[in-house]
């Protein structure tokens, strides 16, 4: 019988052709099972919030129902999948989210955004802000100062402004889901009464304009002589979680220059968004980013 040397780790032994066939077959089966498991998890992640039935899952991953059922039960035993016996729907389990929270970039929003702020200030000669949503407000978690003195709603790092007030906060508001937008508008309008330029009609018209442009610009006249431009930083679901903005004087923010600024900010915002860890504490608690 012909034998071949086989080494696993530091142990060498001799295997026959039949042994080798068994080894490779088991490895192939293991790879196939792993692929099926991840196909199921991805199908559940793309499914409806309430989950998916066995027959729909089996069809989605192109597997027989008994095989799908067996794999699902294995995932349930590990807490990766949950089953609702009432609706007979399967959905992703909490244990999967626990693992996901440990994954992704080890850098937080401020770490990821800092190089972008420095590049933008160097390229534009302006003060640049990194803002993150915090409920009905936006918080400045970092800034890179340009050569010109400016006044802003947020001031320095840690400053807060209502969503919808200022270019960064407007960029965030404009790219929230419609239902969340409505909630923010209902809550913030009474807070905006001191700012006579704001009413619901103006706010909704501005949101539509910003969504069409892809950025918020201009000067609302709330801080005389000051203007700015903000673009949203989108999470993986396409909704705004943060924003980049430039603060400057009205004479420097011309329509022609605004287009250049918008393009630069959009490019940096897209790179930041692609690197965000959705479980970054800064996206839920901006103070976590401010404190480093």
MISELO-148946 format. One record per residue: residue in three letters; residue number from 1; x, y, z of N, C-alpha, C, O in turn. Coordinates in steps of 0.001 Angstrom, whole numbers, m for minus. Each point is the difference from the previous one (the first is absolute). Example, Ala and Ser with C-alpha at 12.3 -4.5 7.8 and 13.67 -1.06 7.14 Angstrom:
<tikes>
   rest    nr       n_u       n_v       n_w      ca_u      ca_v      ca_w       c_u       c_v       c_w       o_u       o_v       o_w
    ALA     1     13190     m5690      7800      m890      1190         0       900      1200         0      1036       m19       665
    SER     2     m1386      1069     m1385       820      1190        60      m770      1090       730       509      1108       169
</tikes>
This chain:
<tikes>
   rest    nr       n_u       n_v       n_w      ca_u      ca_v      ca_w       c_u       c_v       c_w       o_u       o_v       o_w
    UNK     1       861     m1200         0      m861      1200         0       888      1238         0       971        81       752
    UNK     2     m1310       868     m1593       779      1231       m74      m412       954      1116     m1189       244       206
    UNK     3      2165       292       507      m296       946      1086       731      1304      m240      1004        47      m711
    UNK     4     m1536      1041      1331       581      1324      m154       209       609      1373      m813      m208       901
    UNK     5      1910       967      m727       186       679      1292      m979      1155       127      m137       807      m920
    UNK     6      m533      m725      2036      m941      1089       280       397       627      1322       247      m715       971
    UNK     7      m180      2036      m915       404       665      1241     m1085       965       443      m406       875      m765
    UNK     8       m70     m1029      2007      m912       944       626       734       596      1181       438      m722       897
    UNK     9      m300      2048      m894       788       689      1024      1420      m591       m18       675        91     m1025
    UNK    10      m212      m683      2108      1362      m538        39        26     m1518       m55      1060      m605       156
    UNK    11     m2233       m29      m379       m89     m1462        21       m92      m517     m1432      m875       408      m763
    UNK    12      1789     m1314       408        m5      m576     m1347      m428     m1459        94       467      m738       869
    UNK    13     m1369       322     m1779      m355     m1405       m69      m194      m364     m1468       m16       872      m868
    UNK    14      m131     m2161       601      m133      m469     m1375     m1438      m431      m253      m578      m771       766
    UNK    15        16      1280     m1852     m1396      m278      m329       m87      m696     m1343       769       285      m918
    UNK    16     m1706     m1188       819      m245      m678     m1267      m824       900      m906      m469      1057       422
    UNK    17       294     m1481     m1668      m842       769      m918     m1421       103       516      m633      1046      m142
    UNK    18       121     m2113       738     m1349        40       571       m74       993      1148      m971       742       146
    UNK    19      2051      m750       687        34       960      1113       m10      1424      m530      m730       847       515
    UNK    20      1539      m573     m1544        76      1343      m564     m1349       424      m561      m419      1145       174
    UNK    21      m253     m2057      m839     m1325       308      m549      m968       381      1106      m792       931      m142
    UNK    22       866     m1674      1261      m879       288      1141       296      1386       577      m913       758       327
    UNK    23      2212      m441      m209       402      1300       562      m521      1143      m861      m613       936       513
    UNK    24       856     m1008     m1827      m419      1098      m871     m1520       112       m81      m540      1101      m105
    UNK    25      m151     m2247       155     m1462        29       m44      m562       690      1237      m943       786       m92
    UNK    26      1529     m1085      1253      m453       645      1235       269      1496       m21      m817       798       461
    UNK    27      1985      m424     m1007       316      1427       m90      m987       707      m924      m450      1108       294
    UNK    28       117     m1749     m1406      m958       594      m944     m1373       121       632      m681      1011      m172
    UNK    29       265     m2061       919     m1299        44       668       m43      1124      1021     m1010       690       142
    UNK    30      2132      m511       578        62      1060      1011      m127      1369      m639      m721       865       496
    UNK    31      1442      m672     m1622       m78      1279      m711     m1412       243      m510      m513      1116        89
    UNK    32      m116     m2160      m623     m1359       123      m519      m976       371      1107      m863       855      m195
    UNK    33       994     m1496      1360      m895       295      1120       175      1428       474      m975       680       319
    UNK    34      2226      m222      m271       261      1383       416      m653       980      m960      m610       982       422
    UNK    35       739     m1252     m1711      m620       874      m986     m1509        35       131      m615      1054      m162
    UNK    36         8     m2207       457     m1452       m49       165      m442       789      1228     m1016       695       m28
    UNK    37      1786      m809      1096      m337       731      1230        19      1503      m248      m917       716       401
    UNK    38      1972      m243     m1066        77      1437      m257     m1055       448     m1005      m483      1129        73
    UNK    39       126     m1992     m1000     m1086       339      m926     m1308       191       757      m769       910      m309
    UNK    40       513     m1761      1300     m1204       143       823        19      1305       787      m997       720        46
    UNK    41      2139      m422       573        96      1229       796      m199      1231      m874      m671       951       400
    UNK    42      1255      m974     m1588      m164      1151      m896     m1446       122      m472      m525      1107      m120
    UNK    43      m111     m2230      m144     m1408        38      m415      m867       592      1102      m897       797      m275
    UNK    44      1159     m1180      1519      m762       557      1124       263      1492       154      m909       757       343
    UNK    45      2141      m329      m591       324      1427       137      m700       838     m1056      m261      1184       216
    UNK    46       m45     m1795     m1363      m682       731     m1075     m1513      m124        83      m720       680      m731
    UNK    47       235     m1540      1614     m1431      m244        96      m736      1077       761       585      1001       412
    UNK    48     m1871     m1217      m231      m831       948       727       376        18      1476       607      m941       513
    UNK    49      m979      2036       165       338       150      1411      m561     m1144       848       638      m432       959
    UNK    50     m1827       m55     m1309      m625     m1063       803       625     m1367      m251      m328      m960       698
    UNK    51      1224       850     m1681       673     m1251      m273      m535      m693     m1241      m741       596      m782
    UNK    52      1118     m1855       604      m387      m758     m1190      m440     m1407       392       492      m567       975
    UNK    53     m1426        14     m1747      m449     m1373       215      1001      m980      m626       806       363      m858
    UNK    54      m887     m1605      1315       928     m1027      m468       m42      m147     m1518      1047       m59      m645
    UNK    55     m2251        m2        70      m106      m229     m1445       625      1148      m790       609      m220     m1047
    UNK    56      m763      1460      1558       573      1156      m690      1519        20       126       707       359      m942
    UNK    57      m213      m747      2114      1447       m74       191       614     m1062      m896      1026       230      m640
    UNK    58     m1662     m1394       599       516     m1087      m836        57       430     m1464       961      m302      m708
    UNK    59     m1999      1007       263       m18       481     m1385      1076      1055      m227       630        36     m1057
    UNK    60      m420       828      2057       965      1090      m139      1428      m514      m144       807       592      m717
    UNK    61      m494     m1694      1399      1368      m535       m40       116     m1232      m897      1070      m595      m123
    UNK    62     m2194       224      m502       m18     m1121      m948       465     m1298       653       869      m701      m520
    UNK    63     m1469       397      1670       299     m1238       716     m1299      m747       295     m1059       621        91
    UNK    64      1124     m1941        58     m1192      m744       416      m448       447      1387       817       419       819
    UNK    65     m2107      m509      m565      m509       423      1309       632      m768      1160       351       618      1005
    UNK    66      m189     m1955     m1104       616      m711      1132      1412       503       311       373       131      1165
    UNK    67       407       148     m2210      1359       518       205       m48      1376       639       746       282       938
    UNK    68     m1622       572     m1445      m147      1345       560      m425       m73      1457       524       731       841
    UNK    69     m1469     m1609      m540      m497      m159      1369      1125      m452       931       121       500      1118
    UNK    70       700     m1444     m1577      1103      m502       822      1024      1099       281       465       144      1131
    UNK    71      m116       627     m2157       961      1087       186      m551      1073       932       727       530       841
    UNK    72     m2002      m212      m987      m618      1007       868        16      m441      1455       252       812       891
    UNK    73      m517     m2082      m641         1      m483      1378      1400        56       601       157       266      1191
    UNK    74       861      m517     m2015      1366       150       481       307      1438       364       646       262      1015
    UNK    75     m1108       680     m1840       200      1423       282      m794       439      1223       465       831       780
    UNK    76     m1658     m1384      m609      m807       320      1183       688      m473      1277       m51       678      1026
    UNK    77       689     m1834     m1091       688      m537      1180      1137       910       443       363        18      1176
    UNK    78       204       743     m2125      1094       918       316      m483      1420       246       813       889       255
    UNK    79     m2118      m658      m327      m544      1331       239       102       945     m1177      m288      1190       131
    UNK    80       700     m1712     m1296       162       850     m1178     m1322       257      m721      m139       981      m731
    UNK    81      m813     m1858       943     m1321       122      m628     m1061      m253      1060       179      m838       883
    UNK    82     m1288      1569      m978     m1139      m189       899     m1209      m455      m804      m114       299     m1189
    UNK    83      m793     m1027      1848     m1203      m498      m665     m1221       392       813       m57      m232      1208
    UNK    84      m915       826     m1877     m1258       361       648     m1002     m1123      m268      m478      m134     m1126
    UNK    85       151      m674      2135      m908     m1137      m234     m1406       430      m394      m738      m774      m610
    UNK    86       362      2001       953     m1348       473      m335      m107       311     m1494      m935      m441      m669
    UNK    87      1895      1198       157       m42       393     m1414       783      m952      m899      m123        35     m1224
    UNK    88       943      m899      1867       871      m933      m725      1055       728      m833       475      m518     m1010
    UNK    89      m120      1720      1447      1030       766      m693      1347      m192       695        82      m111      1223
    UNK    90       965        75     m2040      1377        m1       503       581      1397      m197      m294       674      m987
    UNK    91      1120      m250      1937       672      1300      m129      1368       m85       664       282      m929       757
    UNK    92       563      1912     m1052      1344        22       572       m76       108      1514      m832       731       537
    UNK    93      1705     m1463       151        m6       m26      1457       908      1046       618       858       573      m672
    UNK    94     m1057      m333      1956       769      1018       710      1484      m341        64       844       895       m23
    UNK    95      m524     m2169       103      1409      m386        98       787       465     m1221      1184       320       103
    UNK    96     m1844      m286     m1258       664       472     m1209       346      1477       125      1060       433      m454
    UNK    97     m1952       345      1072       263      1423       181      1108       231      1017       760       963      m112
    UNK    98      m667     m1840      1099      1092        94       973      1337      m167      m715       942       749       255
    UNK    99      m863     m1727     m1144      1227      m200      m766       262      1174      m939      1135       461      m126
    UNK   100     m2187        18      m528       157      1098      m956       508      1260       682       730       784      m605
    UNK   101     m1114      m587      1861       440      1186       736      1500         2       220       600      1053       215
    UNK   102         7     m2231      m267      1447       m98       188       753       133     m1317      1227        98        m9
    UNK   103     m1953       m94     m1093       633         2     m1316       110      1419      m539      m353       972       668
    UNK   104       856      m883     m1901        94      1291      m659      1263       741       385       904      m556       622
    UNK   105      m859      1825     m1004      1183       809       243       199       234      1489      m958       306       709
    UNK   106      2211      m447      m216       258       314      1405         6      1500       261        32       433      1152
    UNK   107       m64       363     m2223        12      1452       140     m1417       518       185      m947      m561      m553
    UNK   108       797      1641      1337     m1319       601       138      m172      1105     m1034       909       283      m780
    UNK   109     m2074       330       782      m325      1021      m997      1030      1120       m19       417       449     m1067
    UNK   110       m11        m3      2243       958      1108        56      1355      m416      m574       632       777      m716
    UNK   111      m185     m1986      1023      1267      m488      m544       m53       m74     m1522       945       389      m687
    UNK   112     m2059      m891       174      m143      m143     m1447      m103      1362      m678       560       209     m1076
    UNK   113     m1277       712      1708      m259      1291      m618      1124      1007        96        79       917      m818
    UNK   114       802     m1069      1810      1035      1013       228       872       271     m1227       194      1165      m346
    UNK   115       341     m2188      m329       807       291     m1193      m775       752     m1073       566       843      m696
    UNK   116     m1847     m1138       556      m821       699      m994      m118      1482       346        82       852      m885
    UNK   117      m275      m539      2166       m87      1401       411      1284       747      m344       m41      1117      m516
    UNK   118      1174     m1739       804      1284       651      m273       209       199     m1495       482      1048      m428
    UNK   119      m841     m2050      m365       146       139     m1455      m884      1114      m539       430       784      m846
    UNK   120     m1656      m714      1330      m934      1017      m490       444      1403       390       m86       923      m811
    UNK   121       554      m751      2030       489      1314       422      1202       419      m836       103      1159      m403
    UNK   122       814     m2102       141      1176       312      m809      m390       362     m1430       588       902      m596
    UNK   123     m1575     m1601        47      m402       234     m1388      m826      1265      m166       111       689     m1015
    UNK   124      m946      m377      2014      m966      1095      m143       370      1256       776      m480      1089      m315
    UNK   125      1323     m1233      1318       318      1149       841     m1181       437       842      m165      1187       282
    UNK   126      m668     m2155       125     m1202       296       778       m59      m884      1248       688     m1017        95
    UNK   127     m1524      1430       853      m255      m820      1178      m996     m1098      m366     m1026       258      m628
    UNK   128      1345     m1480      1030      m813     m1161      m365      m462      m704      1271       754      m129       965
    UNK   129     m2001      m321      m981      m621      m607      1181      m437     m1429      m291      m409      m327     m1114
    UNK   130       504      m518      2139      m564     m1347       m34     m1110       m44      1037       246       137      1198
    UNK   131     m1477      m330     m1675     m1174         8       866      m644     m1381        m6        22      m702     m1011
    UNK   132      m594       322      2147      m682     m1287        86     m1384       213       589      m203       866       851
    UNK   133      m741     m1667     m1314     m1359       123       522       m66      m485      1439       626      m994       368
    UNK   134     m1394      1713       436      m268      m408      1384     m1471       273       282      m350      1057       524
    UNK   135      m505     m2005      m870     m1431       190       200      m549      1077      m909        24      m138     m1223
    UNK   136      m522      1216      1821      m575      1111      m765      1024      1090      m286      m342      1054      m535
    UNK   137      1592     m1307       891      1061       989      m155      1160      m561      m806        30     m1181      m345
    UNK   138       926      2059        53      1280      m405      m573      1099       552       899       m84      1132       476
    UNK   139      1104     m1934      m253      1097       364       899      1297        58      m795       272      m877      m820
    UNK   140       524      1907      1065      1318       105      m621       969      m912       752       266       213      1183
    UNK   141       262     m1229     m1870       951      m907       647      1442       310      m393       933      m503       626
    UNK   142      m741      1330     m1662      1358       415      m363       m83      1173      m960     m1013       209      m667
    UNK   143      2102       556       608        83      1104      m952      1458       261      m324       891      m286       800
    UNK   144      m663       829     m1974      1335       401      m425       m79      1467      m381      m677       362      m963
    UNK   145      1368       482      1714      m138      1449      m157       772       517     m1206      1156      m364      m216
    UNK   146     m1813      1217      m564       643       681     m1102       601      1316       462       m53       314      1189
    UNK   147       626       467     m2109       680      1246       370      m937      1151       352       421       971       629
    UNK   148     m1701     m1073     m1034      m923      1112       222      m827      m218      1263      m466     m1113       245
    UNK   149       277      2150       555      m888      m128      1168     m1455       m63      m464      m434       814      m814
    UNK   150      m306     m1776      1333     m1407      m127      m364      m835      m217      1251       514      m360      1059
    UNK   151     m1817       586     m1206      m952      m294      1076      m966     m1069      m506      m438        28     m1150
    UNK   152       119      m962      2027      m890     m1096      m389     m1013      m254      1109       128       521      1108
    UNK   153     m1140     m1333     m1425     m1004      m376      1000       601      m879      1089      m368       111      1169
    UNK   154      1288      m980     m1557       516      m974       965      1223       483       748       304      m508      1080
    UNK   155       414      1496     m1642      1226       425       652      1072     m1058      m174       360      m353     m1123
    UNK   156       155      m157      2249      1098      m958       m43      m524     m1427       132     m1207      m244       m25
    UNK   157      2143      m686       165      m350     m1407       192      m888      m146      1231       278       574      1052
    UNK   158     m1336     m1340     m1197      m964      m178      1086     m1227       874      m138      m998      m213       690
    UNK   159      1061      1207     m1585     m1148       871      m214     m1149      m738      m664       216      m922      m787
    UNK   160     m1436      1330      1106     m1206      m677      m484      m910       981      m721       m90      1170       371
    UNK   161      m578     m1655     m1397      m970       809      m727     m1175      m891      m385       168     m1202      m207
    UNK   162     m1349      1790       112     m1184      m765      m404       140      m503     m1434       530       706      m857
    UNK   163     m1001     m1920       597       m49      m482     m1377      m877       938      m824     m1134       300       374
    UNK   164      1676       155     m1499      m711       943      m846       547      1406        80      m335       843      m832
    UNK   165      1177      m572      1827       578      1336       174      1484       m69      m340       756      m707       666
    UNK   166      m338      1431     m1689      1383       m85      m455       138     m1073     m1068      m818      m915       m98
    UNK   167      1873      1047      m702       121      m858     m1182       226     m1474       348      m607      m872      m620
    UNK   168      1463       580      1592       255     m1401       356     m1256      m654       564      m357     m1114      m384
    UNK   169      m309      1815      1297     m1206      m556       622     m1135      m135     m1007      m823      m909       110
    UNK   170       773      1807     m1090     m1004      m122     m1058       315     m1172      m923      m907      m704      m445
    UNK   171      2194       495       155       387     m1124      m855      m378     m1328       647      m440      m924      m683
    UNK   172       610       830      2001      m389     m1224       704     m1512      m186       m59      m485     m1078      m344
    UNK   173      m258      2132       679     m1460       m85        21      m563      m391     m1360      m920      m812       m88
    UNK   174      1476      1392      m969      m534      m235     m1344       173     m1439      m462      m731      m467      m873
    UNK   175      1695      m234      1453       262     m1367      m442      m357     m1032      1059       600     m1073        66
    UNK   176     m1585      1412       763      m597      m970       912     m1230      m618      m659      m561       596      m919
    UNK   177       131     m1772      1363     m1258      m565      m512     m1162       952       259        32       764       965
    UNK   178     m1046      m799     m1805     m1114       947        83      m643        19      1385      m310      1067       528
    UNK   179       113     m2237        53      m664       m56      1307       844       700      1069      m534       719       844
    UNK   180      1842      m932      m883       870       657       975        44      1498      m247        25       787       947
    UNK   181       m16      m391     m2206       m58      1431      m321     m1214       646       641       107      1051       632
    UNK   182     m1264     m1685      m796     m1233       554       555        92       138      1517      m443      1002       562
    UNK   183      1017     m2004        99       144        58      1454       906      1153       409      m303       731       942
    UNK   184      1417      m569     m1654       940      1080       318      m653      1355      m213       139       897       832
    UNK   185      m849      m743     m1940      m646      1285      m288     m1033       335      1071       m52      1132       480
    UNK   186      m772     m2114      m102     m1008       250      1044       652       416      1320      m505       875       703
    UNK   187      1614     m1502      m382       658       294      1276       773      1314       m46       m11       760       969
    UNK   188       675      m488     m2077       898      1155       m59      m682      1312      m353       508      1065       354
    UNK   189     m1650     m1111     m1043      m643      1263      m389      m288       908      1189       290      1194       m83
    UNK   190      m847     m1697      1187      m200       887      1152      1309       572       536        24      1118       513
    UNK   191      1054     m1872      m626      1300       479       470       568      1067      m927       858       788       396
    UNK   192     m1348      m773     m1642       520       942      m990      m751      1326       m13       310       885      m798
    UNK   193     m1292      m747      1673      m837      1205       m54       807      1279       189      m370      1062      m501
    UNK   194      1467     m1178      1224       842      1185       200       704       413     m1288       456      1136      m126
    UNK   195      m369     m2059      m831       638       292     m1282     m1097       307     m1006      m565      m913      m604
    UNK   196       264      2175       423     m1182       399      m766        41      m461     m1449     m1030       m20      m674
    UNK   197      2228      m355       181       104      m419     m1400      m567     m1394      m232      m156      m429     m1143
    UNK   198      m155      m282      2235      m403     m1397      m133     m1487      m180       247      m540       479       997
    UNK   199      m117     m1180     m1922     m1333      m535       219       m55     m1331      m741       944      m351      m707
    UNK   200     m2032      m390       859       m36     m1341      m574        94        27     m1517       665      m847      m597
    UNK   201     m1321      1808       m27        52        90     m1455      1414       212      m503       438      m654      m947
    UNK   202       283      1584      1595      1387       262      m396       856     m1241       199       796      m365      m866
    UNK   203      m968      m283      2022       827     m1150       346      m187     m1141     m1004       974      m598      m458
    UNK   204     m2225       304       123      m254     m1104      m938       467       345     m1417       479      m871      m726
    UNK   205      m615      2119       339       491       410     m1317      1520      m103       m63       558      m405     m1020
    UNK   206       102       771      2103      1458       m76        43       477     m1457       m15       997      m326      m643
    UNK   207     m1713      m537      1351       340     m1428        m4       m71      m553     m1422       894      m729      m430
    UNK   208     m1949      1074      m296      m151      m480     m1379      1125       529      m886       524      m724      m846
    UNK   209      m158      1982      1043      1076       598      m805      1337      m677       283       767      m288      m918
    UNK   210      m496        37      2198      1268      m624       396        87     m1427      m542      1055      m423      m472
    UNK   211     m2147      m307       540         6     m1367      m539       263        10     m1506       680      m881      m526
    UNK   212     m1219      1870      m150       194       103     m1442      1451       343      m343       573      m559      m935
    UNK   213        18      1490      1704      1382       414      m248      1016     m1030       489      1051      m195      m609
    UNK   214     m1385      m456      1716       961      m898       642       828       690      1054       894      m609       588
    UNK   215     m1183      1884      m338       713       750      1042      m832      1199       433      m900       442      m715
    UNK   216      1217        78      1901      m657      1207       517       976      1158      m120      1170      m125       363
    UNK   217     m1648      1245      m870       894      1143      m165      m719      1284       360     m1166        m9       395
    UNK   218      1888      1123      m542      m605      1308       170       167       566      1385       671      m567       862
    UNK   219     m1305      1707      m679        12       702      1281     m1433       328       350      m686       695      m749
    UNK   220       233     m1191      1880     m1389       234       397      m202      1385       599     m1125       380       324
    UNK   221      2207       374      m177      m110      1322       586       m38       m15      1509      m195      1040       628
    UNK   222       380     m2211       m37       m75      m115      1456      1271       485       668       m40       498      1125
    UNK   223      1174      m639     m1810      1268       558       480       503       919     m1108       520      m482     m1006
    UNK   224      m662      1785      1168       346       946     m1066      1422      m201      m518       951      m128       771
    UNK   225      m834       103     m2094      1310      m106      m633       552     m1401      m109      1047      m206      m614
    UNK   226     m1736      m772      1204       506     m1374        m1      m810      m871      m967     m1200       206      m182
    UNK   227      1868     m1172      m426      m646      m960      m903       730     m1332       122      1032      m100       664
    UNK   228     m1581      m913     m1311       641     m1311        93      m576      m972      m999      m875       334      m799
    UNK   229      1397     m1561       864      m477     m1070      m869       224     m1325       721      1070      m242       559
    UNK   230     m2086      m607      m579       102     m1282       694      m485     m1148      m858      m937       151      m783
    UNK   231      1578     m1305       930      m422     m1212      m712      m211     m1112      1022       691       m40      1018
    UNK   232     m1636      m862     m1274      m245     m1087       953      1051     m1101      m114       558      m243     m1070
    UNK   233      m307      m407      2183       757     m1253        21     m1029     m1098       208      m684       m36      1022
    UNK   234       578      m848     m1984     m1058     m1009        16       501     m1323       570      1125      m426      m263
    UNK   235     m1993      m215      1053       293     m1339       480      m283     m1019     m1083      m348       359     m1125
    UNK   236       497     m1622      1462      m158     m1057     m1001     m1431      m134      m489      m245      m566     m1065
    UNK   237      m705      1086      1840     m1400       m57      m424      m392      1191      m856     m1149       111      m429
    UNK   238      2114       794       175      m273      1153      m841      m558      1200       728      m301      1015      m628
    UNK   239       155     m1106      1949      m508      1120       794      1161       760       638      1056      m570       274
    UNK   240     m1269      1864       m43      1054       833       572       241      m336      1466      m943      m165       775
    UNK   241      2207        68      m408       379      m184      1402       878      1144       478       132       232      1202
    UNK   242       468       482     m2150       921      1083       343        89       941     m1199      m716      m172      m986
    UNK   243      1602      1169      1077       157       946     m1107      1371       651        59       597       144      1067
    UNK   244      m115       245     m2234      1171       859      m122      m484      1362      m449      m894        95      m840
    UNK   245      1476       966      1392      m415      1333      m435      1171       969        25       980      m180       722
    UNK   246     m1122      1205     m1533       963      1102       m61      m694      1247       503     m1133       284      m387
    UNK   247      1811       467      1254      m514      1282       459       889      1119      m505      1223       m83       113
    UNK   248     m1821      1134      m671       794      1085      m567      m813      1290        10     m1024       101       676
    UNK   249      1490       866     m1427      m710      1274      m117      m806         9     m1297       320      m721      m945
    UNK   250     m1365      1541       911      m897         3     m1161       722       380     m1290      m344      m512     m1065
    UNK   251      1339      1399      1136       676       429     m1219       874     m1100      m602       309        44     m1190
    UNK   252        90     m1025      1994       836     m1090      m502      m829     m1174      m538       500      m808      m782
    UNK   253     m1749       719      1198      m836     m1144      m397      m832       368     m1225     m1218       153        91
    UNK   254      1880       m12     m1228      m685       328     m1251      m595     m1273      m612       446     m1100       326
    UNK   255     m1439      1230     m1201      m585     m1194      m632      1032      m866      m715       m64     m1228        60
    UNK   256      1019      1874      m740      1018      m761      m726       893      m770       973       311     m1169      m224
    UNK   257        92      1827      1292       880      m660       978      m763     m1064       785       572     m1018       390
    UNK   258     m1840      1250      m164      m796      m990       728         3     m1361      m694        32     m1039       658
    UNK   259       m65      1053     m1984         9     m1270      m731      1304      m759       223         2     m1222       150
    UNK   260      1100      1958      m129      1306      m622       256        42      m561      1416       436     m1130       220
    UNK   261      m897      1939       742        m8      m434      1400      m891     m1227       174       370      m955       683
    UNK   262     m1543       990     m1306      m938     m1121       131       609     m1290      m528      m145     m1055       616
    UNK   263       825      1135     m1751       618     m1204      m574      1062      m570       931        69     m1213       196
    UNK   264       761      2087       380      1049      m462       916      m605      m624      1253       440     m1061       443
    UNK   265     m1441      1714       123      m631      m522      1213      m711     m1323      m269        70      m921       813
    UNK   266      m749       825     m1942      m700     m1249      m338       981     m1163      m124      m282     m1109       453
    UNK   267      1424      1368     m1063       995     m1057      m176       506      m488      1358        99     m1204       239
    UNK   268       221      2151       647       495      m381      1327     m1102      m674       823       260      m960       724
    UNK   269     m1481      1466      m838     m1114      m584       757      m260     m1437      m431      m302      m855       833
    UNK   270       419       587     m2127      m213     m1363      m497      1057      m950       549      m309     m1139       350
    UNK   271      1554      1602      m273      1074      m845       533      m208      m264      1488       212     m1118       469
    UNK   272      m624      2140       270      m263      m188      1430     m1149      m979       192        89      m921       813
    UNK   273     m1167      1123     m1563     m1165      m874       126       326     m1454      m284      m530      m897       655
    UNK   274      1405       659     m1633       360     m1374      m359       802      m682      1098        23     m1229        78
    UNK   275       636      2014       773       858      m573      1050      m675       m37      1363       569      m531       954
    UNK   276     m1759      1079      m847      m662        61      1302      m335     m1383       524      m435      m878      m744
    UNK   277       644       705      2024      m496     m1184       696     m1394       347       509      m133       902       827
    UNK   278      m914     m1590     m1294     m1356       362       432      m225      m145      1495      m982       516       534
    UNK   279      1891     m1221       152      m123      m167      1448       890       980       762       149      m115      1217
    UNK   280       442      1080     m1927       837      1016       642      m820       743      1050     m1048       556      m330
    UNK   281      1497      m529      1594      m755       717      1038      m229      1469      m334      m980       593       451
    UNK   282      1885         4     m1245      m148      1414      m344     m1267       269      m792      m524      1114        26
    UNK   283        23     m2128      m734     m1219       187      m783     m1241       m58       871     m1089       375      m435
    UNK   284      1253      m848      1673     m1117       m22       947       229       988      1139      m941       604       515
    UNK   285      2211      m450      m129       350       906      1092      1157       870      m474      1156      m395       153
    UNK   286     m1430      1576      m728      1070       836      m535      1093       321      1006      1147       233      m381
    UNK   287     m1496      m220      1663      1009       269      1017      1123     m1007       m22      1126       311       389
    UNK   288     m1423     m1532      m847      1036     m1031       m75      1084       393      m991      1173      m311       204
    UNK   289     m1561       997     m1282       985       452      m981       753      1215       516      1209       116      m199
    UNK   290     m1914       786       858       629      1218       499      1063      m320      1037      1059       626        39
    UNK   291     m1361     m1620       810       940      m376      1052      1117      m904      m514       905      m367       749
    UNK   292      m975         6     m2052      1054      m823      m588      m188     m1454       282       809      m822      m431
</tikes>
